[in-house]
Amino acid sequence: MMGSFDHLFKVLVVGDSTVGKTSLLHRYVHDVFGKDYKMTMGVDFALKVVQWSDTETVRLQLWDIAGQERFTSMTRLYYKQASACVIMFDLTNAESFRNCQMWKNDLDDKVTLPNGELVPCILLANKCDLSPWAVDREQIDQFSKENNFIGWTETSVKENININESMRVLIERMMASRETSYNSFPANGDYINLKELNDAGSGCC
């Protein structure tokens, strides 16, 4: 089609095993949720095509990287040429939250954008439909700010809460970076209130 633009972005999805990464991909790409996924070994891929505007299509190449991979040297290969990253943890599992520090350090050590900036990273606090939470909002907020995330929000892959909305925030950041490739964006780590971004209402919790 004349005058159309196709953007391809590689997006990493990392975090401990069982936090919901594979489920996130299935929900986001196919809008399905299944409880019985086999553990990802190494890396898994999915493609999501988003009609961004009348003239722009965004293709997301989503890389679901296995939870046990953080101790291997392979991640450098997987991270190569990433445009953005989702780091995910399980709100009912404090250890999965603590391990986000290792995932973020590993990512920042191994890959940067072409202009030398850190790869933009969103922090997803998954399983917000379950209780009790093992981590409180203040802890998450502080961690997100201290570790240069673009922000964080709670999600539930199972209940389809904030999945499309949080990915849209990430796409907006990647598109903005592409348009102003020499400008750096402050990563303030703030809570992303998707209800405010989504005045139309989207069933967020």
N, CA and C of each residue as an Amber inpcrd file, in Angstrom:
protein
   615
   0.8480000  -1.1920000   0.0000000   0.0000000   0.0000000   0.0000000
   0.8860000   1.2470000   0.0000000   0.5770000   2.1700000  -0.8470000
   1.3840000   3.3750000  -0.9350000   1.2470000   4.1980000   0.3410000
   2.3540000   4.7860000   0.7690000   2.3090000   5.6790000   1.9070000
   2.1170000   4.9930000   3.2420000   2.3200000   3.6760000   3.2850000
   2.1600000   3.0140000   4.5770000   3.5310000   2.6920000   5.1500000
   3.6220000   2.6460000   6.4590000   4.8860000   2.4080000   7.1340000
   4.7560000   1.1770000   8.0220000   5.7400000   0.3430000   7.8970000
   5.7500000  -0.8880000   8.6720000   6.9020000  -0.8100000   9.6660000
   6.6140000  -0.8870000  10.9390000   7.6590000  -0.8360000  11.9610000
   7.7920000  -2.2080000  12.5910000   9.0090000  -2.6960000  12.6560000
   9.2520000  -3.9810000  13.3080000  10.0630000  -3.7480000  14.5830000
   9.5390000  -4.2260000  15.6940000  10.2310000  -4.0870000  16.9700000
  10.4050000  -5.4530000  17.6150000  11.5700000  -5.6590000  18.1670000
  11.8190000  -6.8710000  18.9460000  11.6070000  -6.5350000  20.4230000
  10.6860000  -7.2570000  21.0600000  10.3490000  -7.0040000  22.4640000
  10.6480000  -8.2660000  23.2830000  11.4810000  -8.1090000  24.2900000
  11.8040000  -9.2220000  25.1760000  10.7600000  -9.3140000  26.2820000
  10.4280000 -10.5410000  26.6690000   9.5420000 -10.7640000  27.8120000
  10.3020000 -11.6770000  28.7680000  10.7330000 -11.1050000  29.9100000
  11.5730000 -11.8640000  30.8320000  11.0130000 -11.8220000  32.2530000
  11.5170000 -12.7210000  33.0670000  11.0700000 -12.8540000  34.4430000
  11.1930000 -14.3190000  34.8470000  10.9550000 -14.6000000  36.1120000
  11.0870000 -15.9710000  36.6050000  10.0790000 -16.9130000  35.9420000
  10.3530000 -18.2010000  36.0550000   9.3980000 -19.2060000  35.5820000
   8.0890000 -19.0530000  36.3560000   7.0000000 -19.3640000  35.7020000
   5.6330000 -19.3930000  36.2900000   5.0500000 -18.0250000  36.6620000
   5.6760000 -16.9240000  36.2380000   5.0650000 -15.6220000  36.5370000
   3.9750000 -15.2570000  35.5200000   3.9490000 -15.9730000  34.3790000
   2.8900000 -15.7390000  33.3910000   3.3510000 -15.2120000  32.0540000
   4.6390000 -15.3800000  31.7300000   5.1630000 -14.8060000  30.4750000
   4.5340000 -15.4630000  29.2470000   4.5140000 -16.7980000  29.2260000
   3.9430000 -17.5040000  28.0770000   2.4540000 -17.2040000  27.9700000
   1.7820000 -17.1550000  29.1130000   0.3480000 -16.8090000  29.1240000
   0.1160000 -15.4040000  28.5910000   1.0270000 -14.4870000  28.9300000
   0.9340000 -13.1090000  28.4330000   0.9600000 -13.0980000  26.9030000
   1.8930000 -13.8210000  26.3090000   1.9890000 -13.8620000  24.8530000
   0.7230000 -14.4350000  24.2330000   0.2230000 -15.5230000  24.8170000
  -0.9870000 -16.1440000  24.2670000  -2.1880000 -15.2030000  24.3890000
  -2.2730000 -14.5030000  25.5010000  -3.3860000 -13.5680000  25.7010000
  -3.2670000 -12.3920000  24.7410000  -2.0780000 -11.8300000  24.6370000
  -1.8830000 -10.6260000  23.8320000  -1.9980000 -10.9190000  22.3370000
  -1.4460000 -12.0410000  21.9130000  -1.4090000 -12.3430000  20.4710000
  -2.6890000 -13.0300000  20.0020000  -3.1990000 -13.9740000  20.8020000
  -4.3460000 -14.7850000  20.3590000  -5.6180000 -14.5380000  21.1700000
  -5.5110000 -13.7070000  22.2220000  -6.6190000 -13.4550000  23.1450000
  -7.1970000 -14.7480000  23.7300000  -6.3120000 -15.6300000  24.1560000
  -6.7430000 -16.8570000  24.8390000  -5.9580000 -16.9810000  26.1390000
  -6.5560000 -17.6990000  27.0810000  -5.8610000 -18.0020000  28.3290000
  -6.0370000 -19.4750000  28.6240000  -4.9030000 -20.1540000  28.8500000
  -4.9660000 -21.5590000  29.2350000  -4.0980000 -21.7470000  30.4610000
  -4.5520000 -22.6040000  31.3530000  -3.7960000 -22.7790000  32.6010000
  -2.6110000 -23.7210000  32.4210000  -2.6380000 -24.5360000  31.3950000
  -1.6450000 -25.6130000  31.3010000  -0.6320000 -25.3710000  30.1960000
   0.3280000 -24.5070000  30.4730000   1.4140000 -24.3080000  29.5240000
   2.6320000 -25.0710000  29.9930000   3.3230000 -25.6610000  29.0260000
   4.6000000 -26.2960000  29.3730000   5.6230000 -25.2020000  29.6190000
   6.5520000 -25.4800000  30.5030000   7.5890000 -24.5020000  30.7920000
   8.4050000 -24.2280000  29.5230000   8.6500000 -22.9570000  29.2720000
   9.4540000 -22.5830000  28.1080000  10.8960000 -23.0090000  28.3370000
  11.4680000 -23.6530000  27.3410000  12.8810000 -24.0100000  27.3990000
  13.6160000 -23.1030000  26.4180000  14.5790000 -22.3610000  26.9050000
  15.3270000 -21.4640000  26.0130000  14.5160000 -20.2300000  25.6820000
  13.9610000 -20.2110000  24.4840000  13.2200000 -19.0180000  24.0560000
  12.0660000 -19.4280000  23.1480000  10.9770000 -18.6930000  23.2350000
   9.8050000 -18.9250000  22.4020000   9.4840000 -17.6100000  21.6950000
   8.8010000 -17.6770000  20.5630000   8.5340000 -16.4700000  19.7820000
   7.0520000 -16.3240000  19.4890000   6.6140000 -15.0870000  19.3400000
   5.2560000 -14.8180000  18.8520000   5.3060000 -13.5060000  18.0880000
   4.3950000 -13.3450000  17.1560000   4.3160000 -12.1090000  16.3740000
   2.9590000 -11.4740000  16.5690000   2.9550000 -10.2080000  16.9030000
   1.7090000  -9.4550000  17.0540000   1.7430000  -8.2940000  16.0750000
   0.7020000  -8.1920000  15.2550000   0.6090000  -7.0880000  14.3000000
  -0.4450000  -6.1090000  14.8000000  -0.0470000  -4.8510000  14.9470000
  -0.9400000  -3.8190000  15.4690000  -1.1120000  -2.7430000  14.4060000
  -2.3540000  -2.4540000  14.0380000  -2.6090000  -1.3370000  13.1270000
  -2.5380000  -0.0720000  13.9640000  -1.4060000   0.6150000  13.8890000
  -1.1430000   1.7200000  14.8220000  -1.9010000   2.9780000  14.4260000
  -1.9420000   3.2380000  13.1290000  -2.6670000   4.4080000  12.6190000
  -3.1040000   4.0650000  11.2030000  -3.7040000   5.0310000  10.5200000
  -4.1520000   4.7740000   9.1480000  -3.0000000   4.3500000   8.2520000
  -1.8220000   4.8790000   8.5530000  -0.6940000   4.6170000   7.6480000
   0.4020000   3.7530000   8.2730000   0.2750000   3.4420000   9.5530000
   1.3670000   2.7440000  10.2150000   0.9410000   1.4180000  10.8260000
   1.7260000   0.4060000  10.5140000   1.5390000  -0.9120000  11.1030000
   2.7510000  -1.2160000  11.9720000   2.4940000  -1.7210000  13.1620000
   3.5780000  -2.1180000  14.0530000   3.5790000  -3.6360000  14.1590000
   4.7350000  -4.2220000  13.8950000   4.8950000  -5.6690000  14.0840000
   5.8040000  -5.8830000  15.2840000   5.2840000  -6.5810000  16.2580000
   6.0680000  -6.8790000  17.4560000   6.5370000  -8.3220000  17.3950000
   7.8290000  -8.4820000  17.4320000   8.4160000  -9.8110000  17.5270000
   8.6730000 -10.0380000  19.0220000   7.8450000 -10.8630000  19.6420000
   7.8960000 -11.0550000  21.0940000   8.7390000 -12.2760000  21.4240000
   9.7480000 -12.0650000  22.2290000  10.6550000 -13.1480000  22.6330000
  10.3890000 -13.5040000  24.0930000   9.8230000 -14.6610000  24.3050000
   9.5290000 -15.1730000  25.6490000  10.7440000 -15.9750000  26.1030000
  11.5070000 -15.4050000  27.0360000  12.7720000 -16.0240000  27.4500000
  12.5690000 -16.7840000  28.7540000  12.9850000 -18.0340000  28.7430000
  12.7150000 -18.9320000  29.8690000  13.3000000 -18.4010000  31.1750000
  12.5570000 -18.6340000  32.2610000  12.9460000 -18.1180000  33.5700000
  14.2890000 -18.5920000  34.0560000  14.6420000 -19.8260000  33.7200000
  15.9190000 -20.3490000  34.2200000  17.1110000 -19.8710000  33.3900000
  16.8290000 -19.0910000  32.3490000  17.8970000 -18.6760000  31.4400000
  18.7820000 -17.5710000  32.0010000  18.3910000 -16.9610000  33.1260000
  19.1600000 -15.7890000  33.5450000  20.5780000 -16.1480000  33.9600000
  20.8250000 -17.4370000  34.2340000  22.1640000 -17.8290000  34.6620000
  23.0210000 -18.3240000  33.5000000  22.5010000 -18.2440000  32.2790000
  23.2710000 -18.7530000  31.1470000  23.8350000 -17.6090000  30.3250000
  24.8420000 -17.9410000  29.5380000  25.4530000 -16.9120000  28.6890000
  24.6280000 -16.6740000  27.4310000  23.5930000 -17.4880000  27.2120000
  22.8090000 -17.3780000  25.9820000  21.9970000 -16.0810000  25.9150000
  21.7000000 -15.5000000  27.0810000  20.8040000 -14.3440000  27.0440000
  21.3760000 -13.2030000  26.2070000  22.6800000 -13.0890000  26.1710000
  23.2730000 -12.0140000  25.3510000  22.8190000 -12.1460000  23.8970000
  22.7660000 -13.3780000  23.4240000  22.3190000 -13.6680000  22.0620000
  20.8370000 -13.3300000  21.9020000  20.0320000 -13.7120000  22.8870000
  18.5920000 -13.4660000  22.8180000  18.2670000 -11.9770000  22.8580000
  19.0460000 -11.2300000  23.6450000  18.7450000  -9.8070000  23.8550000
  19.1240000  -8.9270000  22.6640000  19.9560000  -9.4480000  21.7870000
  20.5210000  -8.6460000  20.6990000  19.4450000  -7.8940000  19.9150000
  19.6830000  -6.6140000  19.6980000  18.8150000  -5.7530000  18.8790000
  17.3980000  -5.6030000  19.4370000  17.2560000  -5.7550000  20.7340000
  15.9320000  -5.5570000  21.3360000  15.5680000  -4.0770000  21.3200000
  14.2950000  -3.7890000  21.0470000  13.7990000  -2.4080000  21.0570000
  13.1760000  -2.0430000  22.3960000  12.6940000  -3.0570000  23.1280000
  12.0450000  -2.8210000  24.4190000  11.9770000  -4.1340000  25.1780000
  11.6000000  -4.0280000  26.4460000  11.5480000  -5.2200000  27.2780000
  10.3820000  -5.1320000  28.2670000   9.7560000  -6.2830000  28.5040000
   8.7770000  -6.4380000  29.5730000   9.4450000  -7.3080000  30.6390000
   9.5240000  -6.8020000  31.8600000   9.9570000  -7.6490000  32.9730000
   8.7330000  -7.8920000  33.8390000   8.5000000  -9.1610000  34.1480000
   7.2420000  -9.5580000  34.7710000   7.5060000 -10.3240000  36.0600000
   6.6550000 -10.0940000  37.0640000   6.7300000 -10.9200000  38.2660000
   5.3180000 -11.2460000  38.7320000   5.2310000 -12.1540000  39.6840000
   3.9610000 -12.6300000  40.2220000   3.7310000 -11.9100000  41.5570000
   2.6520000 -11.1490000  41.6370000   2.3640000 -10.3570000  42.8440000
   2.2150000 -11.2070000  44.1080000   1.9450000 -12.4920000  43.9380000
   1.7870000 -13.3560000  45.1160000   3.0870000 -14.0760000  45.4690000
   4.1620000 -13.7560000  44.7480000   5.4320000 -14.4500000  44.9470000
   6.5550000 -13.4200000  45.1200000   6.9690000 -13.2080000  46.3700000
   7.9590000 -12.1530000  46.6610000   9.2990000 -12.4350000  45.9960000
   9.6680000 -13.7030000  45.8880000  10.9580000 -14.0290000  45.2820000
  10.9910000 -13.6220000  43.8080000   9.8770000 -13.8230000  43.1100000
   9.8390000 -13.4470000  41.6860000  10.0010000 -11.9350000  41.5280000
   9.5350000 -11.1880000  42.5290000   9.7380000  -9.7280000  42.5160000
  11.2060000  -9.3940000  42.7690000  11.8050000 -10.0220000  43.7780000
  13.2300000  -9.7550000  44.0800000  14.1150000 -10.0890000  42.8830000
  13.7880000 -11.1480000  42.1670000  14.6190000 -11.5620000  41.0360000
  14.5180000 -10.6260000  39.8360000  13.5330000  -9.7320000  39.8490000
  13.4590000  -8.7230000  38.7760000  14.7340000  -7.8850000  38.7430000
  15.3650000  -7.7180000  39.9130000  16.6260000  -6.9610000  39.9700000
  17.6910000  -7.6300000  39.1050000  17.7770000  -8.9560000  39.2050000
  18.7670000  -9.6930000  38.3990000  18.4420000  -9.6070000  36.9150000
  17.1530000  -9.7360000  36.5910000  16.7640000  -9.6470000  35.1740000
  17.1140000  -8.2750000  34.6020000  16.8220000  -7.2310000  35.3650000
  17.0800000  -5.8720000  34.8660000  18.5820000  -5.6250000  34.7400000
  19.3600000  -6.0710000  35.7370000  20.8150000  -5.8920000  35.6640000
  21.3930000  -6.6330000  34.4650000  20.9020000  -7.8580000  34.2540000
  21.3800000  -8.6860000  33.1430000  21.0930000  -7.9930000  31.8140000
  19.8800000  -7.4790000  31.6850000  19.4760000  -6.7870000  30.4640000
  20.3560000  -5.5590000  30.2310000  20.4920000  -4.7250000  31.2650000
  21.2510000  -3.4760000  31.1070000  22.7320000  -3.7340000  30.8300000
  23.2480000  -4.8530000  31.3450000  24.6510000  -5.2050000  31.0990000
  24.8920000  -5.6580000  29.6650000  23.8790000  -6.2460000  29.0470000
  24.1150000  -6.9570000  27.7880000  23.6010000  -6.2750000  26.5370000
  22.7110000  -5.2930000  26.6860000  22.1640000  -4.6860000  25.4670000
  21.8120000  -3.2170000  25.7180000  22.0470000  -2.3910000  24.6980000
  21.5960000  -0.9890000  24.7150000  20.9890000  -0.6870000  23.3480000
  20.3060000   0.4220000  23.2710000  19.7970000   0.8910000  21.9810000
  20.9700000   1.3920000  21.1370000  20.7510000   1.5510000  19.8230000
  21.8440000   2.0340000  18.9580000  22.4640000   3.3510000  19.4340000
  21.6680000   4.2010000  20.1130000  22.2150000   5.4890000  20.5800000
  22.8790000   5.3720000  21.9550000  22.9940000   4.1330000  22.4670000
  23.6750000   3.9380000  23.7480000  22.7650000   4.0040000  24.9640000
  21.4950000   4.3810000  24.7540000  20.5440000   4.4380000  25.8670000
  20.1530000   3.0250000  26.3090000  19.6710000   2.9350000  27.5470000
  19.1340000   1.6600000  28.0210000  17.8810000   1.3020000  27.2180000
  17.6560000   0.0120000  27.0460000  16.4470000  -0.4560000  26.3640000
  15.2380000  -0.1190000  27.2510000  14.2040000   0.5610000  26.7080000
  13.0480000   0.8980000  27.5380000  12.3690000  -0.3560000  28.0830000
  12.0550000  -0.3130000  29.3470000  11.5980000  -1.5080000  30.0350000
  10.3820000  -1.1790000  30.8980000   9.3230000  -1.9670000  30.7650000
   8.1340000  -1.7930000  31.6030000   8.0600000  -2.9520000  32.5910000
   7.6270000  -2.6520000  33.8000000   7.5400000  -3.6640000  34.8560000
   6.0670000  -4.0310000  35.0480000   5.7410000  -5.3100000  34.8450000
   4.3670000  -5.7740000  34.9930000   4.2310000  -6.6370000  36.2410000
   3.3320000  -6.2100000  37.1150000   3.0360000  -6.9390000  38.3470000
   1.8300000  -7.8250000  38.0580000   2.0840000  -9.0700000  37.6850000
   1.0210000  -9.9460000  37.1930000   0.2800000 -10.6660000  38.3300000
  -0.8660000 -11.2150000  37.9780000  -1.7440000 -11.9670000  38.8930000
  -2.3820000 -11.0510000  39.9370000  -2.7400000  -9.8330000  39.4870000
  -3.3550000  -8.8790000  40.4200000  -4.7490000  -9.3230000  40.8430000
  -5.2930000 -10.3450000  40.1640000  -6.6130000 -10.8650000  40.5530000
  -6.5280000 -11.7740000  41.7830000  -5.2990000 -12.1610000  42.1660000
  -5.1260000 -13.0620000  43.3050000  -4.7740000 -12.2840000  44.5650000
  -5.0410000 -12.8750000  45.6990000  -4.6280000 -12.2670000  46.9660000
  -4.2040000 -13.3830000  47.9100000  -3.3980000 -13.0770000  48.9330000
  -2.8530000 -11.7470000  49.2110000  -1.6380000 -11.4530000  48.3360000
  -1.4030000 -10.1630000  48.0930000  -0.1870000  -9.7630000  47.3970000
   0.9900000  -9.9130000  48.3540000   2.1100000 -10.3880000  47.8080000
   3.3100000 -10.5620000  48.6410000   4.1890000  -9.3150000  48.6380000
   3.8490000  -8.3660000  47.7930000   4.6390000  -7.1380000  47.6420000
   3.6540000  -5.9680000  47.6670000   4.0310000  -4.8770000  48.3190000
   3.0930000  -3.7530000  48.3010000   3.4850000  -2.7150000  47.2530000
   2.5390000  -1.8410000  46.9670000   2.7190000  -0.8530000  45.8840000
   3.9390000   0.0340000  46.1050000   4.1900000   0.4020000  47.3720000
   5.3240000   1.2870000  47.6580000   6.6450000   0.6140000  47.2710000
   6.7570000  -0.6730000  47.5840000   7.9900000  -1.4130000  47.2290000
   8.1810000  -1.4510000  45.7190000   7.0990000  -1.7390000  45.0140000
   7.1870000  -1.8370000  43.5490000   7.5510000  -0.4750000  42.9680000
   6.9040000   0.5570000  43.4760000   7.1290000   1.9110000  42.9750000
   8.5840000   2.3320000  43.1770000   9.0930000   2.0720000  44.3530000
  10.4780000   2.4330000  44.6510000  11.4510000   1.6620000  43.7600000
  11.1960000   0.3660000  43.6160000  12.0630000  -0.4740000  42.7800000
  12.0570000   0.0180000  41.3220000  10.8630000   0.3170000  40.8190000
  10.7240000   0.7680000  39.4380000  11.4820000   2.0730000  39.2050000
  11.3740000   3.0010000  40.1610000  12.0670000   4.2890000  40.0260000
  13.5830000   4.1280000  40.1080000  14.0430000   3.2730000  41.0350000
  15.4920000   3.1110000  41.2500000  16.1820000   2.3840000  40.1060000
  15.4210000   1.6210000  39.3210000  16.0290000   0.7740000  38.3020000
  15.7010000   1.1850000  36.8730000  15.3220000   2.4490000  36.7090000
  15.1580000   3.0230000  35.3630000  14.1200000   2.3220000  34.5000000
  13.0250000   1.8810000  35.1110000  11.9020000   1.4050000  34.3010000
  11.1490000   2.6080000  33.7680000  10.4690000   2.4400000  32.6080000
   9.6460000   3.5570000  32.1290000   8.4010000   3.6820000  33.0040000
   8.1010000   2.6390000  33.7590000   6.9740000   2.6570000  34.6750000
   6.5250000   1.2370000  34.9660000   5.4980000   1.1180000  35.8060000
   4.9840000  -0.2070000  36.1410000   3.4660000  -0.1410000  36.2800000
   2.8350000  -1.2910000  36.1450000   1.4040000  -1.3810000  36.3980000
   1.0530000  -2.8130000  36.7650000  -0.1300000  -2.9970000  37.3770000
  -0.5530000  -4.3470000  37.6960000  -1.3090000  -4.9350000  36.5050000
  -1.1890000  -6.2420000  36.3310000  -1.8720000  -6.9260000  35.2330000
  -2.4620000  -8.2330000  35.7440000  -3.4310000  -8.7350000  35.0130000
  -3.8750000 -10.1190000  35.1870000  -4.0740000 -10.7030000  33.7960000
  -3.1810000 -11.6150000  33.4340000  -3.3170000 -12.2720000  32.1300000
  -4.6110000 -13.0810000  32.1160000  -4.8840000 -13.7390000  33.2420000
  -6.0770000 -14.5930000  33.3320000  -7.3510000 -13.7960000  33.0930000
  -7.4710000 -12.6480000  33.7650000  -8.6870000 -11.8330000  33.6590000
  -8.5990000 -10.7840000  32.5490000  -7.4950000 -10.8050000  31.8060000
  -7.2600000  -9.8510000  30.7150000  -7.3280000  -8.4020000  31.2000000
  -6.6250000  -8.1330000  32.2900000  -6.5850000  -6.7870000  32.8650000
  -5.2610000  -6.1120000  32.5030000  -5.3500000  -4.9940000  31.7950000
  -4.1950000  -4.1320000  31.4800000  -3.1730000  -4.7580000  30.5270000
  -3.5340000  -5.8080000  29.8160000  -2.5550000  -6.4430000  28.9170000
  -2.3490000  -5.6020000  27.6670000  -3.4080000  -5.3880000  26.8910000
  -3.2700000  -4.5680000  25.6790000  -2.8290000  -3.1560000  26.0200000
  -3.3540000  -2.6410000  27.1390000  -3.0690000  -1.2540000  27.5120000
  -1.5890000  -1.0560000  27.8570000  -1.0170000  -1.9850000  28.6170000
   0.3880000  -1.8260000  29.0000000   1.3090000  -2.0220000  27.7910000
   0.9300000  -2.9280000  26.8850000   1.7410000  -3.1040000  25.6750000
   1.6560000  -1.8600000  24.7830000   0.5140000  -1.2170000  24.8160000
   0.3640000   0.0200000  24.0240000   1.3040000   1.1130000  24.5440000
   1.4410000   1.1970000  25.8580000   2.3750000   2.1630000  26.4520000
   3.7900000   1.8940000  25.9370000   4.1520000   0.6110000  25.8690000
   5.4920000   0.2400000  25.4020000   5.6680000   0.5890000  23.9220000
   4.6560000   0.3260000  23.1200000   4.7410000   0.6610000  21.6860000
   4.8850000   2.1770000  21.5140000   4.1240000   2.9380000  22.2930000
   4.2250000   4.4030000  22.1950000   5.6450000   4.8780000  22.4670000
   6.2610000   4.2710000  23.4710000   7.6440000   4.6500000  23.7950000
   8.5840000   4.2960000  22.6430000   8.4250000   3.1090000  22.0640000
   9.3020000   2.6920000  20.9540000   9.0910000   3.5750000  19.7260000
   7.8510000   3.9220000  19.4610000   7.5730000   4.7870000  18.3110000
   8.1650000   6.1760000  18.5380000   8.0410000   6.6830000  19.7490000
   8.6000000   8.0040000  20.0550000  10.1210000   7.9790000  19.9460000
  10.7300000   6.8980000  20.4050000  12.1920000   6.7760000  20.3240000
  12.6480000   6.7390000  18.8760000  11.8610000   6.0740000  18.0440000
  12.2190000   5.9630000  16.6300000  12.1650000   7.3320000  15.9590000
  11.1700000   8.1220000  16.3090000  11.0110000   9.4360000  15.6790000
  12.0790000  10.4240000  16.1420000  12.5130000  10.2760000  17.3760000
  13.5260000  11.1960000  17.9000000  14.6920000  10.3610000  18.4070000
  15.3460000   9.6950000  17.4820000  16.3380000   8.6900000  17.8750000
  17.5200000   9.2690000  18.6480000  17.6730000  10.5830000  18.6080000
  18.8130000  11.1420000  19.3350000  18.4050000  11.7240000  20.6890000
  17.1160000  11.7520000  20.9250000  16.6620000  12.2840000  22.2130000
  16.5280000  11.1520000  23.2130000  16.9320000  11.4000000  24.4270000
  16.7280000  10.3790000  25.4420000  15.4810000  10.7320000  26.2400000
  14.7950000   9.7040000  26.6870000  13.5770000   9.9010000  27.4680000
  13.8750000   9.5610000  28.9150000  13.4750000  10.4060000  29.8540000
  13.6900000  10.0400000  31.2530000  12.8510000   8.8170000  31.6010000
  13.4750000   7.8540000  32.2610000  12.7450000   6.6720000  32.7170000
  12.4010000   6.9100000  34.1800000  11.2020000   7.4530000  34.4260000
  10.9240000   7.8950000  35.7880000  10.3520000   6.8000000  36.6800000
   9.9960000   5.6630000  36.0910000   9.5750000   4.5300000  36.8950000
   8.2180000   4.6670000  37.5580000   7.4560000   5.7180000  37.2100000
   6.1860000   5.9600000  37.9020000   5.1600000   4.8760000  37.6190000
   4.2030000   4.7890000  38.5290000   3.0520000   3.9100000  38.3150000
   2.3060000   4.3990000  37.0870000   1.9870000   3.4870000  36.1850000
   1.2510000   3.8570000  34.9740000  -0.2250000   3.6150000  35.2490000
  -0.9660000   4.6930000  35.4140000  -2.3900000   4.5530000  35.6940000
  -3.1330000   4.4060000  34.3770000  -3.3850000   3.1640000  34.0100000
  -3.9830000   2.9060000  32.7040000  -5.4440000   3.3230000  32.6590000
  -6.0670000   3.4650000  33.8160000  -7.4570000   3.9510000  33.8380000
  -7.4910000   5.3810000  33.3220000  -6.4730000   6.1660000  33.7280000
  -6.4400000   7.5600000  33.2740000  -6.1130000   7.6510000  31.7860000
  -5.2540000   6.7510000  31.3250000  -4.8970000   6.7770000  29.9030000
  -6.0570000   6.3130000  29.0480000  -6.9380000   5.5300000  29.6610000
  -8.0000000   4.8810000  28.9240000  -9.3500000   5.3970000  29.3780000
  -9.6510000   6.6280000  29.0320000 -10.8840000   7.2190000  29.5340000
 -12.1210000   6.4580000  29.0920000 -11.9740000   5.7550000  27.9820000
 -13.1330000   4.9960000  27.4760000 -13.4870000   3.8450000  28.4140000
 -12.5370000   3.4870000  29.2820000 -12.8180000   2.3960000  30.2130000
 -12.5330000   1.0720000  29.5500000 -11.7620000   0.2390000  30.2120000
 -11.3940000  -1.0220000  29.5890000 -11.4640000  -2.1810000  30.5670000
 -12.2000000  -1.9910000  31.6330000 -12.3290000  -3.0820000  32.5950000
 -11.0760000  -3.3210000  33.4010000 -10.2710000  -2.2710000  33.6100000
  -9.0770000  -2.4570000  34.4420000  -9.4740000  -2.5830000  35.8970000
  -8.6160000  -3.2290000  36.6540000  -8.9410000  -3.3000000  38.0880000
  -8.3210000  -2.1090000  38.7980000
